[in-house]
Amino acid sequence: MDKVLNYIGKNQKRYLKELTEYLSIPSISTLKTHKTDVARCAGFVSDHLKKIGMKKVKIFKTKGHPIVYGEWMGAPGKPTVLIYGHYDVQPVDPLNLWNSDPFKAVVKDGKIWARGANDNKGQNFIHMKSVEAYMAVEGRLPVNVKFIIEGEEEIGSENLEIFLKHNQKLLKCDAVLISDTSLFAEDQPTISYGLRGLCYMEIEVTGPNKDLHSGSFGGSVANPINELAKIISKLQDNNGKIKIPNFYKDVIPFTKKERENFKTLKFSDGKFAKELGVKELQGEKGYSTVERISARPTLDCNGIVGGFTGEGAKTVLPSKASAKVSMRLVPYQDPVKIAREFKKYVMSIAPKSVKVEVKELHGGLPFYTSFENDYVVAAANALSKAFGRKAVYSREGGSIPIVVEFANQLKAPVILMGLGLDSDNIHSPNEHFHLSNFERGVLSSVYFLKEAEEL
């Protein structure tokens, strides 16, 4: 192990140079103008997997962007770890807010600045470098390793879902390792053991068959904006509880160990409120802020449209009004069931004076794995060694739908070993990745493969 660690230390500058090359490819999956760049990036990943010693490296074509696969299966009788990542990145707009070219990486202030530096090229490159170190020094890995790096994560991973369903034998493994989440705080190694799901709905309220003058018609017919506001106000009570029948039916309560774990995170309500520029926090009664933002279901109105919204005044009684409503779900809530209950409840409280239509726009399942799972514990131990302090366990409030697909399709535990920070500006101008986290990430990956050898 010492020789492997020494190799990593001696090759850090080269690692960064290679990462810079990886980051220079504008692999923006959502823009058709960058289709050839995305394909070129798949080629880079493929070539690099071959270079570090992976076998059976192949670029699989899909109806969209390519999927890159590689494996090393030279450890018979040992576990198999599947490492997932994505080489596609978000668009860079607005370009004028960047301090440097988003595809010409700059190393400054202990960070590397470029689109994809954190999300997700920097994080998946970490695992390639740990594998390289083992192969260069020992000529083998402690466990069997498979890589699957896709080019459509930023646009929903639709073709990867199809690939998983048709290639379960190829991808068969004992654990899936993903680095695409964040540390709970700077210098705090973190294992994410849960992600929230999503149920996204739209409510459309229609009143008169055209916009009306509010002076001539106001008081005679229902105003769709007013009625929509009343409906929204009835979705939650004053304690932050969601009033939709059966909404909480499948929610599992926190275990005693989980609640104790939340307390160890030492979340500061005061600091959180100050960073957001609000005087006080609000949420579901009976739960701490860290529990509410990561592990409790929520309901929020994300947008509302209706009537006149331009500059100045226009006395109009609108014909229509609509609102977007999202619900973050927790294990074991089903977005299909929640959508059905939401629609049923909204229709039950809708007045007869307006026409109400409820549409389901999007849904995703939540993810959860026990933080007592052997592979999760192994990852926590690996992080603790690399960072020099004990790793913590946390849940994340957001959603990564493909994680659920990995767990369901491959029947293997998924380890979310994130190495970035929420402050790294992913999806925003001036995305960056701390070099210290890149370096400790490579060590974490090395330690994890060694820890997994004993399982």
C-alpha positions as CSV (number, residue, x, y, z in Angstrom):
1,M,0.0,0.0,0.0
2,D,2.8,2.4,0.8
3,K,4.2,2.1,-2.7
4,V,0.8,2.8,-4.2
5,L,0.4,6.0,-2.0
6,N,3.9,7.1,-2.9
7,Y,3.1,6.7,-6.6
8,I,0.0,8.9,-6.2
9,G,2.1,11.6,-4.4
10,K,4.7,11.6,-7.2
11,N,2.2,11.8,-10.0
12,Q,-0.2,14.5,-8.8
13,K,1.0,17.1,-11.3
14,R,0.5,14.7,-14.2
15,Y,-2.9,13.8,-12.8
16,L,-3.9,17.5,-12.9
17,K,-2.5,17.9,-16.4
18,E,-4.6,14.9,-17.7
19,L,-7.7,16.2,-15.9
20,T,-7.2,19.6,-17.6
21,E,-7.2,17.8,-20.9
22,Y,-10.4,16.0,-19.9
23,L,-12.0,19.3,-18.9
24,S,-11.1,21.0,-22.1
25,I,-13.7,18.9,-24.1
26,P,-17.0,20.8,-24.2
27,S,-19.2,17.7,-23.7
28,I,-22.5,19.6,-23.3
29,S,-25.1,16.8,-23.7
30,T,-28.1,19.0,-24.0
31,L,-26.9,21.0,-27.0
32,K,-27.0,19.4,-30.4
33,T,-24.2,21.6,-31.6
34,H,-21.8,19.8,-29.2
35,K,-22.7,16.2,-30.3
36,T,-19.3,15.6,-31.8
37,D,-17.6,17.0,-28.7
38,V,-19.6,14.6,-26.5
39,A,-18.5,11.7,-28.8
40,R,-14.9,12.9,-28.6
41,C,-15.1,13.0,-24.8
42,A,-16.4,9.4,-24.8
43,G,-13.3,8.6,-26.9
44,F,-11.0,10.3,-24.3
45,V,-12.6,8.2,-21.5
46,S,-12.2,5.0,-23.4
47,D,-8.6,5.7,-24.3
48,H,-7.8,6.5,-20.6
49,L,-9.5,3.4,-19.3
50,K,-7.3,1.4,-21.7
51,K,-4.2,3.4,-20.6
52,I,-4.7,2.6,-16.9
53,G,-5.1,-1.1,-17.5
54,M,-8.8,-1.8,-18.0
55,K,-9.8,-4.7,-20.3
56,K,-12.7,-5.1,-22.6
57,V,-13.1,-1.4,-23.0
58,K,-15.9,-0.5,-25.3
59,I,-17.9,2.5,-26.4
60,F,-21.6,1.5,-26.6
61,K,-23.7,3.6,-29.0
62,T,-27.2,4.6,-27.9
63,K,-30.0,6.5,-29.4
64,G,-28.4,9.5,-27.7
65,H,-24.8,9.8,-26.5
66,P,-22.4,7.0,-26.0
67,I,-21.8,4.9,-22.8
68,V,-18.2,3.9,-22.0
69,Y,-17.5,0.5,-20.3
70,G,-14.3,-1.1,-19.1
71,E,-13.4,-3.9,-16.7
72,W,-10.6,-5.6,-14.9
73,M,-11.7,-9.1,-13.6
74,G,-8.4,-10.5,-12.5
75,A,-9.3,-11.1,-8.8
76,P,-11.2,-14.4,-8.7
77,G,-13.1,-14.9,-5.5
78,K,-13.0,-11.3,-4.6
79,P,-15.9,-8.8,-4.8
80,T,-16.7,-6.8,-7.9
81,V,-17.1,-3.0,-7.6
82,L,-18.9,-1.1,-10.4
83,I,-17.8,2.5,-10.6
84,Y,-20.2,5.0,-12.2
85,G,-19.7,8.5,-13.4
86,H,-20.7,10.8,-16.3
87,Y,-18.5,12.7,-18.7
88,D,-21.3,15.1,-20.0
89,V,-21.5,18.6,-18.5
90,Q,-24.0,21.4,-18.1
91,P,-24.2,24.4,-20.5
92,V,-22.0,27.4,-19.5
93,D,-24.4,30.3,-19.9
94,P,-24.2,33.1,-18.9
95,L,-20.7,33.1,-20.3
96,N,-20.0,36.7,-19.2
97,L,-20.2,35.7,-15.5
98,W,-17.2,33.3,-15.8
99,N,-13.8,34.6,-14.7
100,S,-12.0,32.4,-17.1
101,D,-12.7,30.2,-20.2
102,P,-15.0,27.3,-18.8
103,F,-13.1,24.8,-21.1
104,K,-9.6,26.0,-20.3
105,A,-9.0,24.9,-16.8
106,V,-7.3,27.3,-14.5
107,V,-5.6,26.3,-11.2
108,K,-5.9,29.1,-8.7
109,D,-6.5,29.5,-4.9
110,G,-6.1,25.8,-4.3
111,K,-8.9,24.9,-6.8
112,I,-9.2,23.9,-10.4
113,W,-11.8,26.1,-12.3
114,A,-13.7,24.7,-15.3
115,R,-17.0,23.3,-16.3
116,G,-17.1,19.7,-15.1
117,A,-14.3,20.2,-12.6
118,N,-16.6,18.9,-9.9
119,D,-19.7,17.6,-11.8
120,N,-18.6,15.1,-12.7
121,K,-15.3,14.8,-14.6
122,G,-13.1,15.6,-11.6
123,Q,-14.9,13.2,-9.3
124,N,-15.0,10.2,-11.7
125,F,-11.3,10.9,-12.8
126,I,-10.4,10.3,-9.1
127,H,-11.3,6.6,-9.4
128,M,-9.4,6.2,-12.7
129,K,-6.3,7.5,-11.0
130,S,-6.6,5.2,-8.0
131,V,-7.0,2.2,-10.3
132,E,-4.0,3.5,-12.3
133,A,-1.8,3.6,-9.1
134,Y,-2.6,0.0,-8.2
135,M,-2.0,-1.3,-11.7
136,A,1.2,0.7,-12.2
137,V,2.7,-0.4,-8.9
138,E,1.3,-3.9,-8.2
139,G,0.1,-4.9,-11.7
140,R,-3.3,-5.9,-10.2
141,L,-6.2,-4.6,-8.2
142,P,-7.4,-5.8,-4.7
143,V,-10.9,-6.4,-6.2
144,N,-12.5,-6.8,-9.5
145,V,-13.5,-3.4,-11.0
146,K,-15.9,-2.3,-13.7
147,F,-16.3,1.3,-15.0
148,I,-19.5,2.7,-16.6
149,I,-19.2,6.3,-17.6
150,E,-22.2,7.8,-19.4
151,G,-22.8,11.0,-21.5
152,E,-26.4,11.8,-20.6
153,E,-26.7,12.3,-16.8
154,E,-27.4,16.0,-17.3
155,I,-30.3,15.2,-19.5
156,G,-31.9,12.4,-17.5
157,S,-29.9,9.2,-18.2
158,E,-32.7,7.8,-20.3
159,N,-30.5,5.6,-22.5
160,L,-28.5,4.4,-19.5
161,E,-31.7,3.1,-17.9
162,I,-32.3,1.1,-21.0
163,F,-28.7,-0.1,-21.1
164,L,-29.0,-1.3,-17.4
165,K,-32.1,-3.3,-18.2
166,H,-30.5,-5.1,-21.1
167,N,-27.0,-5.6,-19.7
168,Q,-27.4,-6.8,-16.2
169,K,-25.0,-9.8,-16.7
170,L,-22.3,-7.5,-18.0
171,L,-22.8,-5.1,-15.1
172,K,-23.2,-7.7,-12.3
173,C,-21.4,-6.6,-9.2
174,D,-21.4,-6.6,-5.4
175,A,-21.5,-2.9,-4.9
176,V,-21.9,0.3,-7.0
177,L,-19.5,3.2,-6.1
178,I,-20.6,6.7,-7.2
179,S,-18.9,10.0,-6.5
180,D,-21.4,12.6,-7.6
181,T,-22.6,14.1,-4.3
182,S,-21.1,16.5,-1.8
183,L,-19.3,16.6,1.5
184,F,-21.5,17.7,4.4
185,A,-19.0,20.5,5.2
186,E,-15.5,21.5,4.2
187,D,-12.9,18.9,5.3
188,Q,-15.7,16.6,6.6
189,P,-15.7,13.2,4.8
190,T,-19.3,12.2,4.1
191,I,-21.3,9.2,3.0
192,S,-24.7,10.0,1.6
193,Y,-27.1,7.1,2.4
194,G,-30.3,8.6,1.1
195,L,-31.7,10.8,-1.6
196,R,-35.2,12.2,-1.9
197,G,-37.5,11.4,-4.8
198,L,-39.7,13.8,-6.6
199,C,-43.4,14.2,-7.7
200,Y,-43.9,17.3,-9.9
201,M,-47.4,18.5,-10.6
202,E,-49.2,21.4,-12.3
203,I,-52.6,22.8,-11.3
204,E,-54.5,24.8,-14.0
205,V,-57.6,26.8,-13.0
206,T,-59.9,28.2,-15.7
207,G,-62.7,30.7,-15.1
208,P,-64.4,32.8,-17.7
209,N,-63.8,32.1,-21.4
210,K,-61.7,35.3,-21.8
211,D,-60.0,37.9,-19.7
212,L,-62.5,40.4,-18.2
213,H,-62.4,44.0,-17.0
214,S,-62.2,43.8,-13.2
215,G,-64.4,46.8,-12.8
216,S,-67.3,45.6,-15.0
217,F,-67.1,41.9,-14.0
218,G,-65.3,41.7,-10.7
219,G,-67.5,40.2,-8.0
220,S,-69.7,38.3,-10.4
221,V,-67.5,35.4,-11.4
222,A,-64.7,33.5,-9.6
223,N,-61.2,34.8,-10.2
224,P,-58.9,31.9,-11.2
225,I,-55.9,33.4,-9.4
226,N,-57.9,33.8,-6.2
227,E,-59.2,30.3,-6.3
228,L,-55.8,28.9,-7.2
229,A,-54.3,30.7,-4.1
230,K,-57.0,29.1,-1.9
231,I,-56.2,25.7,-3.3
232,I,-52.5,26.1,-2.6
233,S,-53.2,27.4,0.9
234,K,-55.0,24.1,1.7
235,L,-52.1,21.9,0.7
236,Q,-50.3,22.4,4.1
237,D,-51.4,23.2,7.6
238,N,-49.9,25.8,10.0
239,N,-47.5,23.2,11.4
240,G,-46.0,22.4,8.0
241,K,-47.8,19.1,7.6
242,I,-49.0,18.2,4.1
243,K,-52.8,17.7,4.1
244,I,-53.0,15.3,1.1
245,P,-54.7,12.1,2.4
246,N,-52.3,9.1,2.6
247,F,-49.3,11.3,1.9
248,Y,-47.4,10.0,4.9
249,K,-48.7,6.4,4.7
250,D,-45.4,4.8,3.4
251,V,-43.0,7.1,5.2
252,I,-40.8,5.2,7.6
253,P,-39.9,6.9,10.9
254,F,-36.3,7.7,11.8
255,T,-34.6,5.1,13.8
256,K,-33.0,6.1,17.1
257,K,-29.6,5.7,15.6
258,E,-30.5,8.0,12.7
259,R,-31.7,10.7,14.9
260,E,-28.6,10.4,17.0
261,N,-26.6,10.6,13.7
262,F,-28.4,13.8,12.7
263,K,-27.3,15.4,15.9
264,T,-23.6,14.6,15.3
265,L,-23.7,16.7,12.1
266,K,-23.8,19.8,14.2
267,F,-25.9,21.8,11.8
268,S,-26.2,25.5,12.6
269,D,-29.7,27.0,12.1
270,G,-28.3,30.5,12.7
271,K,-25.5,30.2,10.1
272,F,-27.9,28.6,7.6
273,A,-30.5,31.4,8.0
274,K,-27.8,34.1,7.7
275,E,-26.4,32.5,4.5
276,L,-29.8,32.6,2.9
277,G,-30.6,36.1,4.1
278,V,-33.7,35.3,6.1
279,K,-34.6,36.3,9.7
280,E,-36.0,32.9,10.7
281,L,-36.4,29.4,9.4
282,Q,-39.7,27.6,8.9
283,G,-40.7,24.0,8.3
284,E,-42.5,20.9,9.6
285,K,-43.0,21.0,13.3
286,G,-41.2,18.3,15.4
287,Y,-38.1,18.0,13.2
288,S,-34.8,19.8,13.0
289,T,-33.8,21.8,10.0
290,V,-31.2,19.2,8.9
291,E,-33.8,16.5,9.1
292,R,-36.4,18.6,7.2
293,I,-34.0,19.5,4.3
294,S,-32.6,16.1,3.7
295,A,-34.9,13.4,5.0
296,R,-38.5,14.6,5.4
297,P,-41.0,14.9,2.6
298,T,-41.9,18.4,1.4
299,L,-44.3,20.3,-0.7
300,D,-43.5,23.6,-2.5
301,C,-45.1,25.8,-5.1
302,N,-42.3,26.4,-7.6
303,G,-44.1,28.9,-9.8
304,I,-47.4,30.6,-10.4
305,V,-48.7,32.4,-13.5
306,G,-51.9,34.3,-14.3
307,G,-53.3,37.6,-15.3
308,F,-51.2,40.7,-16.0
309,T,-47.6,40.6,-14.8
310,G,-46.1,43.4,-16.9
311,E,-44.9,46.8,-15.8
312,G,-47.6,49.2,-14.5
313,A,-51.3,48.4,-14.0
314,K,-53.9,46.6,-15.9
315,T,-57.3,45.9,-14.3
316,V,-57.9,42.5,-15.6
317,L,-59.8,39.5,-14.3
318,P,-57.8,36.6,-15.9
319,S,-59.3,33.6,-17.7
320,K,-56.7,31.2,-16.4
321,A,-54.1,30.7,-13.7
322,S,-51.6,27.9,-13.1
323,A,-49.1,26.7,-10.6
324,K,-46.3,24.2,-10.5
325,V,-46.0,22.2,-7.3
326,S,-43.2,19.8,-6.4
327,M,-43.1,17.3,-3.6
328,R,-39.8,15.8,-2.5
329,L,-40.4,12.2,-1.4
330,V,-38.6,10.0,1.1
331,P,-38.3,6.2,1.3
332,Y,-40.7,4.4,0.7
333,Q,-43.0,6.9,-1.0
334,D,-44.1,6.1,-4.5
335,P,-44.4,9.2,-6.9
336,V,-47.2,7.5,-8.9
337,K,-49.3,7.0,-5.7
338,I,-48.5,10.5,-4.5
339,A,-49.5,12.0,-7.9
340,R,-52.8,10.1,-7.7
341,E,-53.6,11.2,-4.2
342,F,-52.5,14.8,-5.0
343,K,-54.9,15.0,-7.9
344,K,-57.7,13.5,-6.0
345,Y,-57.3,15.9,-3.1
346,V,-57.0,19.0,-5.3
347,M,-60.2,18.1,-7.2
348,S,-62.0,17.5,-3.9
349,I,-61.3,21.0,-2.7
350,A,-61.8,22.7,-6.0
351,P,-64.9,25.0,-6.2
352,K,-67.5,24.4,-8.9
353,S,-67.2,28.0,-10.0
354,V,-64.0,27.2,-12.0
355,K,-62.6,24.3,-14.0
356,V,-59.6,22.7,-12.5
357,E,-57.1,20.4,-14.3
358,V,-54.2,18.6,-12.6
359,K,-51.3,17.3,-14.6
360,E,-48.4,15.0,-13.6
361,L,-45.2,16.4,-15.1
362,H,-42.4,14.3,-13.6
363,G,-41.6,11.8,-10.9
364,G,-38.7,10.0,-9.4
365,L,-38.2,7.4,-6.7
366,P,-36.3,8.1,-3.5
367,F,-33.2,6.2,-2.6
368,Y,-32.1,4.7,0.7
369,T,-29.5,2.2,1.9
370,S,-28.6,1.3,5.4
371,F,-25.4,3.0,6.7
372,E,-24.7,-0.3,8.4
373,N,-24.2,-2.1,5.1
374,D,-20.6,-3.6,4.9
375,Y,-19.7,-1.7,1.7
376,V,-21.0,1.6,3.1
377,V,-19.0,1.1,6.3
378,A,-15.9,0.2,4.1
379,A,-16.3,3.5,2.2
380,A,-16.7,5.4,5.4
381,N,-13.5,3.8,6.8
382,A,-11.7,4.7,3.5
383,L,-12.8,8.3,3.7
384,S,-11.8,8.5,7.4
385,K,-8.2,7.3,6.5
386,A,-7.9,9.7,3.6
387,F,-9.2,12.8,5.4
388,G,-7.7,12.0,8.8
389,R,-11.1,12.4,10.6
390,K,-14.1,10.3,11.1
391,A,-16.6,10.2,8.2
392,V,-20.2,11.2,8.9
393,Y,-23.4,9.8,7.3
394,S,-26.0,12.2,5.9
395,R,-29.0,12.2,3.5
396,E,-29.3,14.6,0.6
397,G,-32.4,16.6,-0.2
398,G,-32.0,16.3,-4.0
399,S,-32.7,13.5,-6.4
400,I,-30.4,11.4,-8.6
401,P,-32.8,9.0,-10.4
402,I,-30.1,6.8,-11.9
403,V,-29.0,5.8,-8.4
404,V,-32.4,4.1,-7.8
405,E,-32.1,2.4,-11.2
406,F,-28.7,0.9,-10.2
407,A,-30.0,-0.3,-6.9
408,N,-33.2,-1.8,-8.4
409,Q,-31.7,-3.3,-11.6
410,L,-28.4,-4.7,-10.2
411,K,-29.7,-5.6,-6.7
412,A,-26.5,-4.2,-5.2
413,P,-25.8,-1.6,-2.5
414,V,-25.0,1.9,-3.9
415,I,-22.3,3.9,-2.1
416,L,-22.5,7.6,-2.6
417,M,-19.0,8.8,-1.7
418,G,-19.2,12.4,-2.8
419,L,-16.0,14.5,-2.7
420,G,-17.1,18.0,-3.8
421,L,-18.8,20.8,-1.9
422,D,-22.2,22.5,-2.4
423,S,-20.2,25.7,-2.8
424,D,-18.3,24.5,-5.9
425,N,-20.8,26.2,-8.3
426,I,-21.9,23.1,-10.2
427,H,-24.4,24.1,-12.9
428,S,-23.3,27.7,-12.4
429,P,-20.5,30.0,-13.7
430,N,-17.1,29.5,-12.2
431,E,-17.5,25.8,-11.3
432,H,-14.5,24.5,-9.4
433,F,-13.1,21.6,-7.4
434,H,-10.8,21.9,-4.4
435,L,-7.4,20.3,-5.2
436,S,-7.3,19.0,-1.6
437,N,-10.5,17.1,-2.2
438,F,-9.2,15.7,-5.5
439,E,-6.1,14.5,-3.8
440,R,-7.9,13.0,-0.8
441,G,-10.4,11.6,-3.2
442,V,-7.8,9.5,-4.9
443,L,-6.6,8.2,-1.5
444,S,-10.2,7.5,-0.5
445,S,-10.7,5.4,-3.7
446,V,-7.5,3.5,-3.1
447,Y,-8.4,2.7,0.5
448,F,-11.9,1.7,-0.4
449,L,-10.7,-0.9,-3.0
450,K,-8.4,-2.3,-0.3
451,E,-11.2,-2.3,2.3
452,A,-13.6,-4.1,-0.1
453,E,-11.0,-6.8,-0.6
454,E,-11.9,-8.2,2.8
455,L,-15.7,-8.3,2.3
